[in-house]
Each structure stands twice: as structure tokens, then as C-alpha cells.
Amino acid sequence: MANDRSGNPDANRQELFKGARPPNRSFVDRDMDGPPGSSGNQLDDEDEEVEAIKQQIKFAKQESLSSTRNALRIAREAEGTARNTMNRLGEQSDRLANTENHLDLAKAHAVRADDQQKEIVALNNRRSPSTRKANETHTSRN
């Protein structure tokens, strides 16, 4: 065994570290001249910060998209409600116009009935006195 130790240092090294985990890349890549944790950990921290910022941006975009979709949904609902309201107002306007026409027609019928009643009274006054008395009796009862 003494020969193996003095012969090949790489073989001895392989034998010594056989079965060990490979070294951490951040430790291996670290600047050996700087203070411990300065280079490798700094890159990891910066990478974590960059990832955190990316996640925040992604979250903000998702929130914005969600908010925009919600606003569009509410706008569509408001538009539908407005459309229904306009339809109802149109129907009510038609009903009011129809009612006004019927009231005008009823007023015209009432005026015509009043005119006809006056004409009947006038005709009855021209007739014989016996008919006039019967009409007066009939009219006074009403």
C-alpha cells in the first residue's frame, strides 16, 4: 500500500473520494480570492431576487388580466341591462301612445254622445206637448 500512496497522486485522490457526493457548483465556481459567500451566494441571491421579481411581474400581469376580464364582464352585463331597459321603455312608450289614442277616442265618443243627447232633447222639444211631458218625466228621473 505504501507504493500506491507514493506512485500516482490522482489515483490516490480518486480512491480517497470514492463514493463522495460531487461538490456544489456554487462553491466550486466561487471566487476564492473574495470573502466567503461573496460570489457564489451573491449570484444565488441575485438569481433568487430575479426569480422573485419575475414572479411578481407574472402575478401582476395575471391580476391585471383577471381585473380586465372582470371589468369586461361587468360592462357586458351593464350593456345587457341597458338594452333590456331601453326595450322596456320602448314598450311602455308604445303603451302610453296607445292609451292616449284610446282616451282621445273615448273623448270623441263622449262629445258625440253629448251632441246626440242635445239633438234628441231638441227634437223632443219640437214634438207635441204630450211627448214633451213624457220626455221631461223620463229625463227628470235620470
C-alpha positions in Angstrom: 0.0 0.0 0.0 2.9 2.3 0.6 3.7 2.0 -3.1 0.2 3.1 -4.1 0.4 6.2 -1.9 3.6 7.5 -3.4 3.0 6.4 -7.0 0.0 8.2 -8.5 -1.5 11.1 -6.7 -4.6 11.2 -8.9 -5.3 7.6 -8.3 -4.9 8.1 -4.5 -7.2 11.1 -4.7 -9.8 9.0 -6.6 -9.5 6.3 -4.0 -9.9 8.7 -1.1 -13.0 10.4 -2.5 -14.7 7.4 -4.0 -18.4 7.4 -3.2 -18.5 11.0 -2.1 -21.1 13.5 -3.4 -19.9 15.8 -6.2 -19.1 19.3 -5.0 -21.7 22.1 -5.0 -21.3 24.1 -8.2 -21.7 27.4 -6.5 -18.9 26.5 -4.1 -16.6 25.3 -6.9 -17.3 28.4 -9.1 -16.9 30.8 -6.2 -14.1 33.4 -6.4 -11.5 32.0 -4.0 -9.9 35.5 -3.6 -13.0 37.1 -2.2 -14.6 36.7 1.2 -16.6 33.5 1.8 -20.1 33.7 0.4 -19.4 36.8 -1.7 -19.5 35.5 -5.2 -21.4 32.2 -5.3 -24.0 33.1 -2.8 -24.3 36.5 -4.2 -25.2 35.0 -7.6 -27.7 32.7 -5.9 -29.2 35.7 -4.1 -29.4 37.7 -7.2 -30.9 34.8 -9.1 -33.5 34.4 -6.4 -34.2 38.1 -6.5 -34.6 38.0 -10.3 -36.9 35.0 -10.0 -38.9 36.7 -7.2 -39.3 39.8 -9.4 -40.3 37.7 -12.4 -42.9 36.0 -10.2 -44.2 39.4 -9.0 -44.4 40.6 -12.6 -46.2 37.4 -13.6 -48.6 37.8 -10.7 -49.3 41.4 -11.5 -50.0 40.5 -15.1 -52.4 37.8 -14.0 -54.1 40.2 -11.6 -54.4 42.8 -14.4 -55.7 40.3 -16.8 -58.2 39.0 -14.3 -59.3 42.5 -13.4 -59.7 43.4 -17.1 -61.7 40.3 -17.8 -63.9 41.1 -14.8 -64.4 44.7 -15.9 -65.4 43.5 -19.4 -67.8 41.0 -17.9 -69.4 43.8 -15.8 -69.5 46.1 -18.8 -71.3 43.4 -20.9 -73.8 42.8 -18.1 -74.4 46.6 -17.9 -74.9 46.8 -21.6 -77.4 43.9 -21.5 -79.2 45.6 -18.6 -79.3 48.9 -20.5 -80.6 47.1 -23.7 -83.4 45.5 -21.6 -84.2 48.8 -20.0 -84.4 50.5 -23.4 -86.7 47.7 -24.7 -89.0 48.2 -21.7 -89.0 51.9 -22.1 -90.0 51.5 -25.8 -92.8 49.1 -24.9 -94.0 51.5 -22.2 -93.9 54.4 -24.7 -96.0 52.3 -27.1 -98.5 51.5 -24.4 -98.7 55.2 -23.4 -99.3 56.2 -27.0 -102.0 53.5 -27.3 -103.6 54.7 -24.1 -103.6 58.3 -25.3 -105.2 57.2 -28.6 -107.9 55.4 -26.7 -108.5 58.3 -24.4 -108.8 60.7 -27.4 -111.2 58.2 -29.0 -113.2 58.0 -25.7 -113.3 61.8 -25.5 -114.6 62.0 -29.1 -117.3 59.4 -28.3 -118.3 61.3 -25.2 -118.5 64.6 -27.2 -120.5 62.8 -29.9 -122.8 61.2 -27.3 -123.3 64.6 -25.7 -124.1 66.2 -29.1 -126.6 63.4 -29.9 -128.2 63.8 -26.5 -128.7 67.5 -27.1 -130.1 66.8 -30.5 -132.6 64.3 -29.1 -133.7 66.8 -26.5 -134.1 69.5 -29.2 -136.1 67.1 -31.3 -138.3 66.1 -28.4 -139.0 69.8 -27.7 -140.3 70.3 -31.2 -142.8 67.4 -30.9 -146.2 67.5 -29.5 -146.8 68.6 -25.9 -147.8 65.2 -24.8 -144.5 63.7 -26.0 -142.6 66.6 -24.4 -144.2 65.8 -21.0 -143.3 62.2 -21.2 -139.7 63.0 -22.1 -139.5 65.6 -19.3 -140.7 63.0 -16.9 -138.2 60.4 -18.3 -135.4 62.9 -18.2 -136.1 64.1 -14.7 -135.9 60.6 -13.4 -132.4 60.2 -14.6 
